Amino acid sequence: MPTAVSQPRTLYDKIWDDHVVHQQEDGTALLYIDRHLVHEVTSPQAFEGLRTAGRAVRRPDCTLATVDHNVPTFSRKNFKSVTDFIKEPDSRAQCEALEDNVKEFGLTYFGMTDRRQGIVHIIGPEQGFTLPGITCVCGDSHTSTHGAFGSLAFGIGTSQVEHVLATQTLLQKKGMNMLINIEGTLVPGVNSKDVILHVIGVIGTAGGTGSVIEYAGSVVRAWTMEERMSVCNMSIEAGARAGMVAPDEITFAYLKGRPLAPKGEEWDQAVEYWKTLRTDEGAKFDIEVHIKAEDISPSVTWGTSPQDVVSITGKVPDPALESDPIKRGAMEHALEYMGLEANTPMESITVDKVFIGSCTNGRIGDLRSAANIVLSFPPGSRIPDHVQAMIVPGSGLVKQQAEAEGLDAVFKRAGFEWREAGCSMCLGMNPDQLKPKERCASTSNRNFEGRQGAGGRTHLMSPAMAAAAAMTGHLTDVRKHLLGEGEAGDAAAQKAQIKVTSAFDYLTDEVLPPPKPQGYAGAADETDLPANAAAGSSAIKFTVLRGIAAPLSIPNVDTDMIIPKQFLKTLKRTGLGNALFWTLRRVPGTEEATDFILNKPPYDKAKIMVCTGENFGCGSSREHAAWSLLDFGIAAVIAPSFGEIFKTNSMQNGLLPVVLPQSECQKLYEDATNGLDLEVDLDKLEVRRFNGEPSIPFEVEPFRRHCLLNGLDDIGLTMQKDDFIVDFEQKRSDLWPWLDGFGYKKGGGRIDAKEVKKKATKMDW
């Protein structure tokens, strides 16, 4: 709650302080969550956990659900039901499970017959569900998108999804403040996607680890909300927990009149509060990065990490010039995977497919930008025969607006496929995938190996750049195809055919009176909990672990590498051990084993993994990465640093992430290479070696150590503080009444909650 604080504070500080329900001595805070978005991939196990424990969703009015990751994007003209429409069994099962869960737990749901269905990070802002000053979470790493509104928004794992559903809170440790200030004037042809790719190229995919980034400067202030969302969206690719932009008049104009935004006197009250959400003069940042806009050109990735980025006028880097052996090895591997040679001009690289969409670039402004590039070519121009290009709007309302403006006709005349809303080829959990060695110009957010399809090769870029690549058949400097103001000729006349409409013309679905929040459904049934869990808890105890350690020398081990997306289509938390490092353990397209370390005795029985590369577990919020390691038998990972969400997910499941300096990791790597056991002792906080060398000490947050040693469950601990939560909710309603209650009438709509079944259903934990 707002308090009188004399010390200058950052935007992050203010929102954090306003949402602390209870503070522990070690700094761990119980943080209240204002908005929770739910989709089909990371929620089944969370709802099953509620069902097994006999718990209800605490605040249905603060939760919004949709399907997006698994849904096919081809025509729904003959759609009758999810069961009939989605052919892939595991995808269908997850979508059916979400439909069942929203009915049972009484949640607002945008299903496949609802025109408002779309990607969670597009429909939240579109509906006014996302507001300044809030905390917002989702079981998806790109929840950072919502920070563009001056909110604290971050991705969480499935265990935390369950925690928020049950308690509307999360246990969090505050991160560092990081400022990225962008001043100057962007050259024509450079947009926000180019800016964030440039930023990641400068600071690296671990540059923001442990931090929340605030984007500021004249460039950011001049951007539209859509441009700000694209930048905040990819904060996670820079290793940050979240990205934020202070709200201003551009923010307020975007929100006013949206279905779930405050109205009347509450609007005035909200704006008065929102105007206080800016970093105070004199506030200190832990890290500051200053970038000149004039240094940024249209950018494109060349490798398998978002930090592998160069100007479109540049060349593929040469690994031979890299002095760090780990980085050099990673570059060589990336070039081999991408099928590229060092010093190749980027504009000479041909493409097979083009994807314009995703939560990064699937909004109306992105589609307009791409259409304008298509219209800059002579009338009748079409994409080359060897190119397949698809446009996937981020929501049903974006699709409807684009069609009203004639954008779909522009694309279809040029040979693009016009699709229905969904995540599509961003991660390829649906039928939209690359084939092995196919090269894609993509507006998505990740170019990890296999991200868009096993063996697929992804180059990240802006919508305008992707459209130019589609029309030319190769990576192209978009600045060659910009339409100037007042330009004569057929192209300018054709451009004029686009009729710009207002998004508010399509936000016409009726909002119902606020539903009443539900309480808890009952106490946990302990009959199905693990034998080594503490009483009343589902958590696993961790004390001492000894065993074979598997050595790994790869930087930026991402979650797509740990477990590819095809294995996320599960309703369980177990059975994923065989999927661990699948693309490294199998010859592409076969079941044949490679010589990867985990395939070799004795490492196929490893209990510990030692990685010398930084940023282990970067990327997605998929808790499946931790589940697959545990299911394989690995219960501790030692590395110089970890992705923030992966680290939290590991702790939630009894998997211990041990952070050690790279020099110490190298010593343990050599022990592991020699086949020696290691012993990780959480009680004494040391890694013991069995070659006569001294033990190596490590540190773990005291609260997390306490929970792991005693097998304590976060939800159970939080429920002991229910009085604090109730008190906070009362004050919250008094201060910010516009955050309470909503419902919808049409489409999937809100289904009034039924009493939650208290029968404990057996589930593999």
Secondary structure as GFF3:
##gff-version 3
##sequence-region A 1 765
A	DSSP	alpha_helix	11	18	.	.	.	ID=ss1
A	DSSP	beta_strand	20	23	.	.	.	ID=ss2
A	DSSP	beta_strand	28	32	.	.	.	ID=ss3
A	DSSP	beta_strand	35	38	.	.	.	ID=ss4
A	DSSP	alpha_helix	44	53	.	.	.	ID=ss5
A	DSSP	three_ten_helix	60	62	.	.	.	ID=ss6
A	DSSP	beta_strand	63	66	.	.	.	ID=ss7
A	DSSP	alpha_helix	82	85	.	.	.	ID=ss8
A	DSSP	alpha_helix	89	105	.	.	.	ID=ss9
A	DSSP	beta_strand	108	110	.	.	.	ID=ss10
A	DSSP	alpha_helix	120	127	.	.	.	ID=ss11
A	DSSP	beta_strand	135	138	.	.	.	ID=ss12
A	DSSP	three_ten_helix	141	149	.	.	.	ID=ss13
A	DSSP	beta_strand	152	155	.	.	.	ID=ss14
A	DSSP	alpha_helix	158	167	.	.	.	ID=ss15
A	DSSP	beta_strand	169	173	.	.	.	ID=ss16
A	DSSP	beta_strand	176	183	.	.	.	ID=ss17
A	DSSP	alpha_helix	192	203	.	.	.	ID=ss18
A	DSSP	beta_strand	211	216	.	.	.	ID=ss19
A	DSSP	alpha_helix	218	222	.	.	.	ID=ss20
A	DSSP	alpha_helix	225	233	.	.	.	ID=ss21
A	DSSP	three_ten_helix	234	238	.	.	.	ID=ss22
A	DSSP	beta_strand	242	244	.	.	.	ID=ss23
A	DSSP	alpha_helix	249	255	.	.	.	ID=ss24
A	DSSP	alpha_helix	264	274	.	.	.	ID=ss25
A	DSSP	beta_strand	287	292	.	.	.	ID=ss26
A	DSSP	three_ten_helix	293	295	.	.	.	ID=ss27
A	DSSP	beta_strand	299	301	.	.	.	ID=ss28
A	DSSP	beta_strand	309	311	.	.	.	ID=ss29
A	DSSP	three_ten_helix	319	321	.	.	.	ID=ss30
A	DSSP	alpha_helix	325	338	.	.	.	ID=ss31
A	DSSP	three_ten_helix	346	348	.	.	.	ID=ss32
A	DSSP	beta_strand	353	356	.	.	.	ID=ss33
A	DSSP	alpha_helix	358	361	.	.	.	ID=ss34
A	DSSP	alpha_helix	364	375	.	.	.	ID=ss35
A	DSSP	beta_strand	388	391	.	.	.	ID=ss36
A	DSSP	alpha_helix	396	404	.	.	.	ID=ss37
A	DSSP	alpha_helix	407	413	.	.	.	ID=ss38
A	DSSP	beta_strand	417	418	.	.	.	ID=ss39
A	DSSP	three_ten_helix	424	426	.	.	.	ID=ss40
A	DSSP	beta_strand	439	442	.	.	.	ID=ss41
A	DSSP	beta_strand	457	460	.	.	.	ID=ss42
A	DSSP	alpha_helix	463	472	.	.	.	ID=ss43
A	DSSP	three_ten_helix	478	481	.	.	.	ID=ss44
A	DSSP	alpha_helix	490	495	.	.	.	ID=ss45
A	DSSP	three_ten_helix	503	506	.	.	.	ID=ss46
A	DSSP	three_ten_helix	526	528	.	.	.	ID=ss47
A	DSSP	beta_strand	544	552	.	.	.	ID=ss48
A	DSSP	alpha_helix	559	562	.	.	.	ID=ss49
A	DSSP	three_ten_helix	565	567	.	.	.	ID=ss50
A	DSSP	three_ten_helix	577	579	.	.	.	ID=ss51
A	DSSP	alpha_helix	582	585	.	.	.	ID=ss52
A	DSSP	three_ten_helix	597	599	.	.	.	ID=ss53
A	DSSP	three_ten_helix	603	605	.	.	.	ID=ss54
A	DSSP	beta_strand	608	611	.	.	.	ID=ss55
A	DSSP	alpha_helix	624	632	.	.	.	ID=ss56
A	DSSP	beta_strand	636	639	.	.	.	ID=ss57
A	DSSP	alpha_helix	644	652	.	.	.	ID=ss58
A	DSSP	beta_strand	656	659	.	.	.	ID=ss59
A	DSSP	alpha_helix	662	673	.	.	.	ID=ss60
A	DSSP	beta_strand	677	681	.	.	.	ID=ss61
A	DSSP	beta_strand	686	689	.	.	.	ID=ss62
A	DSSP	beta_strand	696	697	.	.	.	ID=ss63
A	DSSP	alpha_helix	702	710	.	.	.	ID=ss64
A	DSSP	alpha_helix	714	719	.	.	.	ID=ss65
A	DSSP	alpha_helix	722	735	.	.	.	ID=ss66
A	DSSP	three_ten_helix	737	739	.	.	.	ID=ss67
###
